[in-house]
Amino acid sequence: MEILTFRVERYDPAGNRLAPVPVELGGMQWSGSRISGQISDGDEVEVRGQWRGGNLRADTVINLSTGAHVQGRSGWQELTESISPDGRKRIRRGFVIVLAAIVTVIVVVITVFVLLVRHADSTFDRERDDQLKNWCLNIRDAGMKLPHECDGVI
């Protein structure tokens, strides 16, 4: 992050000095300077921004002496401006493809989970039915009276 700090000295119409205004102008720095334009000591400026923590956080500074516009730029702004319209379309298309792939993987995982649970339930039911049948056969082979649980099993 590159931050340019300076103060604006103000005067009333009678020429009396007012309290100076501290100004910060920032820009993200990946390589090189991210603050465009130039301000020199003694230049007359117009500052646009918001008050934060006792400082004026400038979005734009207009140098009235030279006519230059001084702006803080983020790396994101430069990246966005450097990508061609075709590049933006490819990025959007790539984003949609990645999103579709993620949704597809989620659907496949949920489907496999449901199938595994269903298969486990059916295997459990078969095992339970086989054990009940064997139990009823053992009771019958022992010559005992069959309980009501064995109705329709044998």
Backbone as ProteinMPNN parsed JSONL, in Angstrom:
{"seq_chain_A": "MEILTFRVERYDPAGNRLAPVPVELGGMQWSGSRISGQISDGDEVEVRGQWRGGNLRADTVINLSTGAHVQGRSGWQELTESISPDGRKRIRRGFVIVLAAIVTVIVVVITVFVLLVRHADSTFDRERDDQLKNWCLNIRDAGMKLPHECDGVI", "coords_chain_A": {"N_chain_A": [[0.863, -1.174, 0.0], [0.68, 2.077, -0.937], [0.952, 5.254, 0.409], [0.225, 8.604, 0.214], [0.819, 11.361, 2.107], [-0.205, 14.536, 3.133], [-0.739, 18.011, 3.962], [-3.369, 20.34, 3.827], [-3.305, 23.719, 3.717], [-5.391, 26.208, 4.854], [-7.06, 29.323, 4.248], [-8.95, 32.117, 5.386], [-11.296, 34.491, 3.84], [-10.215, 36.952, 4.592], [-7.57, 36.482, 4.708], [-6.519, 35.268, 6.905], [-4.966, 32.572, 8.55], [-6.326, 29.308, 8.698], [-7.075, 26.255, 10.537], [-4.931, 23.601, 9.55], [-5.657, 20.927, 7.22], [-5.286, 17.536, 7.509], [-4.38, 15.21, 5.012], [-4.804, 12.104, 3.352], [-3.817, 10.06, 0.708], [-4.248, 7.131, -0.861], [-3.004, 4.118, -2.466], [-2.954, 0.843, -3.865], [0.009, -1.046, -4.026], [1.655, -2.986, -6.218], [3.63, -3.197, -8.107], [5.806, -0.637, -8.914], [4.578, 2.792, -8.891], [1.399, 3.565, -7.543], [-0.014, 5.825, -7.377], [-1.214, 8.274, -9.328], [-0.262, 11.216, -11.137], [0.822, 14.537, -10.026], [1.895, 16.494, -7.263], [3.112, 19.468, -5.954], [4.942, 21.274, -3.429], [3.226, 24.052, -2.224], [1.347, 24.17, -4.254], [-1.955, 24.923, -5.374], [-4.782, 23.206, -4.398], [-7.656, 21.046, -4.846], [-9.522, 18.919, -2.913], [-11.138, 15.807, -2.881], [-13.002, 13.596, -0.967], [-13.426, 11.49, 1.973], [-14.037, 11.949, 5.481], [-12.105, 10.355, 7.921], [-11.15, 9.16, 10.956], [-10.032, 11.649, 11.789], [-8.579, 12.451, 9.611], [-8.598, 13.511, 6.191], [-9.549, 11.332, 3.858], [-8.54, 11.051, 0.768], [-10.058, 10.659, -2.408], [-9.679, 11.744, -4.877], [-7.433, 14.249, -5.942], [-7.315, 17.437, -7.135], [-5.064, 19.304, -8.825], [-4.978, 22.555, -8.872], [-3.128, 24.382, -9.691], [-1.594, 23.215, -11.719], [-3.413, 21.783, -13.16], [-3.498, 19.063, -13.073], [-4.81, 15.816, -12.306], [-4.756, 13.974, -9.45], [-4.731, 10.721, -8.407], [-5.431, 7.923, -6.335], [-4.801, 4.583, -7.023], [-6.044, 1.307, -7.12], [-4.625, -1.968, -7.237], [-6.468, -3.715, -8.218], [-8.127, -2.145, -9.831], [-6.362, -1.538, -11.93], [-5.842, -4.095, -12.887], [-8.387, -4.851, -13.775], [-8.779, -2.95, -15.796], [-6.734, -3.663, -17.512], [-7.402, -6.081, -18.607], [-8.669, -7.379, -21.56], [-11.834, -7.007, -23.376], [-12.451, -9.52, -24.529], [-10.942, -11.142, -22.905], [-12.254, -10.778, -20.492], [-14.667, -12.037, -21.074], [-13.756, -14.663, -21.358], [-12.854, -15.137, -18.769], [-15.267, -14.92, -17.358], [-16.665, -17.045, -18.572], [-15.011, -19.148, -17.825], [-15.364, -19.019, -15.062], [-18.078, -19.723, -14.865], [-17.933, -22.336, -15.843], [-16.305, -23.566, -13.904], [-17.941, -23.218, -11.655], [-20.17, -24.758, -12.465], [-18.924, -27.258, -12.573], [-18.295, -27.651, -9.868], [-20.871, -27.745, -8.737], [-21.804, -30.038, -10.047], [-20.079, -32.012, -8.998], [-20.867, -31.918, -6.314], [-23.539, -32.803, -6.548], [-23.094, -35.412, -7.526], [-21.698, -36.549, -5.349], [-23.675, -36.449, -3.348], [-25.619, -38.112, -4.531], [-24.232, -40.593, -4.672], [-23.894, -41.033, -1.932], [-26.593, -41.322, -1.104], [-27.305, -43.626, -2.558], [-25.545, -45.499, -1.408], [-26.473, -45.551, 1.252], [-29.06, -46.499, 0.84], [-28.524, -49.012, -0.281], [-27.231, -50.194, 1.876], [-29.348, -50.263, 3.688], [-31.11, -52.073, 2.379], [-29.537, -54.375, 2.362], [-29.31, -54.811, 5.094], [-32.017, -55.326, 5.695], [-32.406, -57.745, 4.27], [-30.589, -59.445, 5.596], [-31.743, -59.452, 8.155], [-34.241, -60.639, 7.614], [-33.374, -63.171, 6.75], [-32.195, -64.141, 9.109], [-34.44, -64.261, 10.792], [-35.959, -66.182, 9.461], [-34.251, -68.432, 9.684], [-34.29, -68.705, 12.463], [-36.991, -69.314, 12.934], [-37.121, -71.749, 11.529], [-35.369, -73.3, 13.067], [-36.825, -73.433, 15.475], [-39.103, -74.831, 14.637], [-37.884, -77.227, 13.785], [-37.055, -78.148, 16.205], [-39.362, -79.031, 17.252], [-41.103, -77.39, 18.569], [-43.839, -75.137, 19.308], [-44.651, -72.722, 16.898], [-43.98, -69.25, 17.209], [-45.946, -66.172, 16.85], [-44.387, -64.41, 15.356], [-43.312, -65.878, 13.365], [-45.227, -66.243, 11.476], [-46.056, -66.514, 8.142], [-43.405, -66.499, 7.412], [-42.141, -68.94, 6.999]], "CA_chain_A": [[0.0, 0.0, 0.0], [1.425, 3.333, -1.021], [0.118, 6.332, 0.952], [0.762, 9.963, 0.109], [0.219, 12.195, 3.148], [0.142, 15.956, 3.077], [-1.759, 18.811, 4.635], [-3.869, 21.484, 3.068], [-3.387, 24.92, 4.55], [-6.545, 26.993, 4.419], [-7.103, 30.73, 4.678], [-10.27, 32.73, 5.223], [-11.262, 35.584, 2.852], [-9.393, 38.074, 5.07], [-6.167, 36.076, 4.647], [-6.099, 34.642, 8.163], [-4.736, 31.137, 8.406], [-7.222, 28.402, 9.425], [-6.419, 24.992, 10.911], [-4.619, 22.781, 8.381], [-6.414, 19.684, 7.071], [-4.424, 16.42, 7.121], [-4.952, 14.464, 3.886], [-4.149, 10.858, 2.954], [-4.219, 9.532, -0.594], [-3.625, 5.808, -0.897], [-3.155, 3.241, -3.617], [-2.301, -0.454, -3.705], [1.275, -1.082, -4.758], [2.19, -4.304, -6.546], [4.928, -2.867, -8.703], [5.756, 0.756, -9.336], [3.73, 3.698, -8.125], [-0.031, 3.444, -7.813], [-0.615, 7.15, -7.284], [-0.916, 8.951, -10.592], [-0.324, 12.671, -11.057], [1.903, 15.14, -9.249], [1.611, 17.66, -6.426], [4.335, 20.079, -5.413], [4.739, 22.157, -2.295], [2.731, 25.37, -2.599], [0.291, 24.089, -5.266], [-3.327, 25.103, -4.924], [-5.442, 21.933, -4.698], [-9.028, 20.751, -4.422], [-9.483, 17.523, -2.47], [-12.436, 15.134, -2.743], [-12.839, 12.365, -0.203], [-14.252, 11.307, 3.16], [-13.345, 12.086, 6.761], [-11.947, 9.131, 8.705], [-10.14, 9.231, 12.005], [-9.381, 12.951, 11.852], [-7.904, 12.741, 8.343], [-9.418, 13.496, 4.986], [-9.09, 10.267, 2.964], [-8.819, 11.589, -0.564], [-10.254, 9.807, -3.579], [-9.071, 12.498, -5.975], [-6.906, 15.574, -5.642], [-7.149, 18.207, -8.37], [-4.034, 20.325, -8.686], [-5.482, 23.731, -9.588], [-1.979, 25.117, -10.231], [-1.123, 22.589, -12.964], [-4.527, 21.135, -13.853], [-3.351, 17.601, -12.983], [-5.672, 15.051, -11.404], [-3.959, 12.996, -8.719], [-5.641, 9.698, -7.911], [-4.895, 6.661, -5.836], [-5.367, 3.484, -7.805], [-5.811, -0.016, -6.541], [-4.163, -2.96, -8.201], [-7.656, -4.321, -8.819], [-8.548, -1.271, -10.928], [-5.452, -1.713, -13.056], [-6.054, -5.427, -13.428], [-9.641, -4.814, -14.514], [-8.603, -2.168, -17.015], [-5.763, -4.29, -18.406], [-7.991, -7.255, -19.25], [-9.461, -7.012, -22.736], [-13.205, -7.521, -23.305], [-12.438, -10.958, -24.797], [-10.414, -11.765, -21.694], [-13.326, -10.765, -19.481], [-15.613, -13.093, -21.454], [-13.137, -15.953, -21.034], [-12.855, -15.275, -17.308], [-16.649, -15.204, -16.981], [-16.979, -18.394, -19.037], [-14.265, -20.053, -16.95], [-16.033, -19.01, -13.761], [-19.316, -20.502, -15.002], [-17.551, -23.741, -15.982], [-15.852, -24.033, -12.588], [-19.126, -23.292, -10.801], [-20.939, -25.923, -12.909], [-18.186, -28.453, -12.159], [-18.462, -27.799, -8.417], [-22.25, -28.191, -8.502], [-21.882, -31.422, -10.512], [-19.4, -32.858, -8.008], [-21.73, -31.982, -5.126], [-24.683, -33.666, -6.879], [-22.598, -36.792, -7.604], [-21.4, -37.007, -3.988], [-24.959, -36.677, -2.662], [-26.237, -39.288, -5.148], [-23.499, -41.778, -4.206], [-24.229, -41.214, -0.522], [-27.961, -41.85, -1.02], [-27.285, -45.006, -3.04], [-24.887, -46.336, -0.401], [-27.379, -45.706, 2.392], [-30.167, -47.35, 0.403], [-27.992, -50.368, -0.411], [-26.987, -50.691, 3.23], [-30.654, -50.582, 4.27], [-31.653, -53.29, 1.773], [-28.706, -55.48, 2.846], [-29.716, -55.03, 6.479], [-33.337, -55.969, 5.674], [-32.225, -59.138, 3.838], [-29.943, -60.173, 6.697], [-32.73, -59.603, 9.229], [-35.229, -61.627, 7.167], [-32.724, -64.49, 6.754], [-32.031, -64.576, 10.496], [-35.766, -64.623, 11.304], [-36.327, -67.456, 8.826], [-33.451, -69.483, 10.323], [-34.778, -68.855, 13.839], [-38.266, -70.031, 12.856], [-36.821, -73.134, 11.126], [-34.782, -73.972, 14.232], [-37.913, -73.695, 16.432], [-39.929, -75.893, 14.051], [-37.108, -78.471, 13.804], [-36.972, -78.596, 17.601], [-40.668, -79.557, 17.612], [-41.815, -76.442, 19.416], [-44.902, -74.377, 18.659], [-44.103, -71.505, 16.275], [-44.56, -67.991, 17.691], [-46.616, -65.372, 15.813], [-43.382, -63.746, 14.518], [-42.963, -66.77, 12.252], [-46.35, -66.324, 10.537], [-45.736, -66.073, 6.794], [-41.964, -66.523, 7.158], [-41.767, -70.267, 6.489]], "C_chain_A": [[0.901, 1.226, 0.0], [0.494, 4.441, -0.536], [0.872, 7.648, 0.839], [0.054, 10.786, 1.178], [0.711, 13.625, 2.977], [-0.926, 16.717, 3.835], [-2.117, 19.988, 3.743], [-3.989, 22.645, 4.042], [-4.482, 25.81, 3.977], [-6.455, 28.406, 4.981], [-8.515, 31.247, 4.479], [-10.157, 33.891, 4.235], [-10.393, 36.764, 3.276], [-7.906, 37.732, 5.037], [-5.645, 35.473, 5.93], [-6.002, 33.123, 7.974], [-5.711, 30.352, 9.283], [-6.452, 27.121, 9.754], [-6.14, 24.163, 9.653], [-5.42, 21.475, 8.393], [-5.438, 18.577, 6.668], [-5.124, 15.559, 6.06], [-4.122, 13.207, 3.653], [-4.71, 10.43, 1.611], [-3.498, 8.208, -0.748], [-3.889, 5.066, -2.185], [-2.416, 1.946, -3.356], [-1.049, -0.493, -4.56], [1.699, -2.528, -4.956], [3.553, -4.132, -7.178], [4.822, -1.448, -9.213], [4.811, 1.56, -8.476], [2.279, 3.519, -8.518], [-0.746, 4.781, -7.644], [-0.202, 7.898, -8.535], [-1.059, 10.455, -10.411], [0.768, 13.207, -10.146], [1.392, 16.358, -8.489], [2.954, 18.173, -5.916], [3.968, 20.991, -4.255], [4.294, 23.529, -2.798], [1.653, 25.348, -3.667], [-1.069, 24.305, -4.617], [-4.099, 23.861, -5.36], [-6.894, 21.928, -4.232], [-9.051, 19.26, -4.115], [-10.907, 17.0, -2.337], [-12.213, 13.82, -2.013], [-13.766, 12.33, 0.991], [-13.391, 11.463, 4.409], [-13.299, 10.736, 7.446], [-10.832, 9.342, 9.71], [-9.379, 10.538, 12.052], [-8.599, 13.326, 10.607], [-8.921, 12.759, 7.216], [-8.818, 12.438, 4.07], [-9.508, 10.647, 1.553], [-9.038, 10.477, -1.574], [-9.53, 10.434, -4.761], [-8.578, 13.835, -5.445], [-6.707, 16.271, -6.982], [-6.151, 19.317, -8.085], [-4.472, 21.516, -9.53], [-4.346, 24.549, -10.193], [-1.548, 24.556, -11.582], [-2.239, 21.964, -13.779], [-4.47, 19.615, -13.79], [-4.369, 17.02, -12.007], [-4.809, 13.975, -10.765], [-4.93, 12.005, -8.098], [-4.861, 8.522, -7.361], [-5.579, 5.541, -6.597], [-5.082, 2.176, -7.087], [-5.3, -0.938, -7.641], [-5.329, -3.613, -8.918], [-8.142, -3.481, -9.992], [-7.668, -1.486, -12.145], [-5.628, -3.075, -13.696], [-7.314, -5.454, -14.274], [-9.481, -4.073, -15.829], [-7.666, -2.847, -18.003], [-6.33, -5.502, -19.126], [-8.884, -6.791, -20.394], [-10.883, -7.538, -22.581], [-13.278, -9.027, -23.585], [-11.933, -11.72, -23.576], [-11.461, -11.828, -20.602], [-14.346, -11.859, -19.777], [-15.05, -14.465, -21.099], [-13.129, -16.185, -19.534], [-14.26, -15.618, -16.822], [-17.026, -16.637, -17.35], [-16.269, -19.42, -18.152], [-14.901, -20.146, -15.572], [-17.295, -19.862, -13.798], [-18.985, -21.991, -15.095], [-17.109, -24.312, -14.639], [-17.035, -24.18, -11.64], [-19.973, -24.511, -11.165], [-20.246, -27.217, -12.481], [-18.351, -28.703, -10.662], [-19.86, -28.313, -8.089], [-22.399, -29.654, -8.911], [-21.236, -32.369, -9.509], [-20.262, -33.002, -6.757], [-22.913, -32.911, -5.373], [-24.245, -35.13, -6.921], [-22.32, -37.34, -6.204], [-22.693, -37.31, -3.231], [-25.633, -37.93, -3.208], [-25.557, -40.57, -4.677], [-23.827, -42.059, -2.742], [-25.616, -41.837, -0.365], [-27.993, -43.307, -1.468], [-26.625, -45.942, -2.029], [-25.789, -46.577, 0.803], [-28.52, -46.645, 2.033], [-29.718, -48.808, 0.297], [-27.753, -50.98, 0.968], [-28.298, -51.067, 3.905], [-31.2, -51.887, 3.71], [-30.846, -54.512, 2.214], [-29.086, -55.822, 4.279], [-31.061, -55.755, 6.528], [-33.224, -57.442, 5.282], [-31.618, -59.986, 4.954], [-30.937, -60.441, 7.822], [-33.762, -60.669, 8.861], [-34.641, -63.039, 7.178], [-32.566, -65.013, 8.176], [-33.367, -64.99, 11.107], [-36.204, -65.974, 10.745], [-35.564, -68.607, 9.477], [-33.927, -69.744, 11.751], [-36.075, -69.66, 13.858], [-38.047, -71.494, 12.459], [-36.242, -73.919, 12.297], [-35.856, -74.323, 15.261], [-38.768, -74.851, 15.925], [-39.203, -77.234, 14.124], [-36.982, -79.027, 15.224], [-38.31, -79.121, 18.091], [-41.472, -78.643, 18.502], [-42.891, -75.743, 18.603], [-44.311, -73.062, 18.134], [-44.774, -70.257, 16.852], [-45.17, -67.195, 16.527], [-45.631, -64.643, 14.905], [-43.036, -64.576, 13.29], [-44.097, -66.908, 11.245], [-45.934, -65.75, 9.192], [-44.259, -66.087, 6.468], [-41.559, -67.849, 6.52], [-42.754, -70.686, 5.428]], "O_chain_A": [[1.777, 1.37, 0.853], [-0.633, 4.556, -1.018], [2.003, 7.782, 1.307], [-1.172, 10.9, 1.163], [1.888, 13.874, 2.713], [-1.906, 16.132, 4.297], [-1.286, 20.54, 3.021], [-4.683, 22.561, 5.055], [-4.499, 26.122, 2.786], [-5.863, 28.647, 6.033], [-9.197, 30.869, 3.527], [-9.05, 34.247, 3.829], [-9.889, 37.498, 2.426], [-7.069, 38.592, 5.307], [-4.452, 35.192, 6.04], [-6.843, 32.497, 7.329], [-5.904, 30.675, 10.455], [-5.323, 26.931, 9.304], [-7.007, 24.034, 8.789], [-5.81, 20.986, 9.453], [-4.824, 18.659, 5.605], [-6.301, 15.224, 6.193], [-2.894, 13.236, 3.743], [-5.923, 10.436, 1.4], [-2.268, 8.167, -0.764], [-4.854, 5.338, -2.9], [-1.373, 1.942, -2.703], [-1.053, -0.021, -5.698], [2.058, -3.217, -4.001], [4.509, -4.827, -6.834], [3.846, -1.096, -9.876], [4.306, 1.078, -7.462], [1.966, 3.341, -9.695], [-1.97, 4.844, -7.76], [0.981, 8.131, -8.781], [-1.884, 10.914, -9.621], [1.541, 12.444, -9.567], [0.581, 17.138, -8.989], [3.816, 17.398, -5.501], [2.822, 21.421, -4.124], [4.917, 24.099, -3.695], [1.084, 26.395, -3.975], [-1.301, 23.921, -3.471], [-4.085, 23.497, -6.536], [-7.296, 22.693, -3.354], [-8.655, 18.438, -4.941], [-11.772, 17.657, -1.758], [-11.348, 13.027, -2.387], [-14.769, 13.042, 1.032], [-12.198, 11.16, 4.408], [-14.314, 10.046, 7.548], [-9.702, 9.665, 9.342], [-8.181, 10.535, 12.332], [-8.014, 14.407, 10.548], [-9.963, 12.107, 7.282], [-7.711, 12.613, 3.56], [-10.684, 10.571, 1.196], [-8.308, 9.486, -1.6], [-8.862, 9.752, -5.538], [-9.224, 14.468, -4.61], [-6.012, 15.758, -7.86], [-6.368, 20.16, -7.214], [-4.354, 21.492, -10.755], [-4.576, 25.33, -11.116], [-1.18, 25.309, -12.484], [-2.05, 21.646, -14.953], [-5.308, 18.943, -14.391], [-4.737, 17.651, -11.017], [-4.203, 13.161, -11.462], [-5.836, 12.388, -7.358], [-3.785, 8.175, -7.848], [-6.795, 5.558, -6.788], [-4.007, 1.979, -6.521], [-5.526, -0.698, -8.827], [-5.211, -4.017, -10.074], [-8.527, -4.023, -11.029], [-8.166, -1.603, -13.265], [-5.57, -3.198, -14.919], [-7.316, -6.017, -15.369], [-9.988, -4.514, -16.861], [-7.784, -2.633, -19.21], [-5.792, -5.913, -20.155], [-9.741, -5.925, -20.22], [-11.128, -8.415, -21.754], [-14.068, -9.736, -22.96], [-12.428, -12.8, -23.253], [-11.548, -12.815, -19.871], [-14.833, -12.527, -18.866], [-15.772, -15.328, -20.601], [-13.37, -17.301, -19.074], [-14.432, -16.497, -15.979], [-17.628, -17.355, -16.551], [-16.854, -20.435, -17.776], [-14.967, -21.225, -14.984], [-17.556, -20.633, -12.875], [-19.674, -22.818, -14.498], [-17.499, -25.423, -14.278], [-17.12, -25.162, -10.902], [-20.445, -25.222, -10.278], [-20.911, -28.169, -12.072], [-18.527, -29.846, -10.239], [-20.018, -29.21, -7.262], [-23.046, -30.429, -8.208], [-21.796, -33.422, -9.205], [-20.372, -34.096, -6.204], [-23.257, -33.718, -4.51], [-24.949, -35.998, -6.407], [-22.674, -38.482, -5.908], [-22.783, -38.328, -2.546], [-26.165, -38.729, -2.437], [-26.235, -41.534, -4.321], [-24.017, -43.215, -2.362], [-25.793, -42.772, 0.415], [-28.639, -44.136, -0.828], [-27.099, -47.058, -1.819], [-25.855, -47.695, 1.314], [-28.904, -47.494, 2.838], [-30.425, -49.721, 0.724], [-28.044, -52.156, 1.189], [-28.365, -52.071, 4.615], [-31.701, -52.722, 4.463], [-31.421, -55.581, 2.42], [-29.175, -56.997, 4.635], [-31.233, -56.691, 7.309], [-33.87, -58.296, 5.888], [-32.071, -61.099, 5.222], [-30.967, -61.539, 8.378], [-34.118, -61.504, 9.692], [-35.317, -63.992, 7.565], [-32.778, -66.199, 8.426], [-33.426, -65.964, 11.858], [-36.752, -66.806, 11.469], [-36.152, -69.642, 9.791], [-33.96, -70.893, 12.191], [-36.248, -70.564, 14.676], [-38.71, -72.384, 12.993], [-36.591, -75.083, 12.496], [-35.806, -75.398, 15.859], [-39.118, -75.749, 16.69], [-39.799, -78.252, 14.474], [-36.822, -80.232, 15.414], [-38.405, -79.607, 19.218], [-42.435, -79.083, 19.131], [-42.864, -75.753, 17.373], [-43.566, -72.38, 18.838], [-45.999, -70.21, 16.97], [-44.933, -67.512, 15.361], [-45.993, -64.285, 13.785], [-42.53, -64.052, 12.298], [-43.949, -67.622, 10.253], [-45.499, -64.6, 9.123], [-43.877, -65.723, 5.355], [-40.731, -67.877, 5.609], [-42.629, -71.773, 4.863]]}, "name": "protein", "num_of_chains": 1, "seq": "MEILTFRVERYDPAGNRLAPVPVELGGMQWSGSRISGQISDGDEVEVRGQWRGGNLRADTVINLSTGAHVQGRSGWQELTESISPDGRKRIRRGFVIVLAAIVTVIVVVITVFVLLVRHADSTFDRERDDQLKNWCLNIRDAGMKLPHECDGVI"}
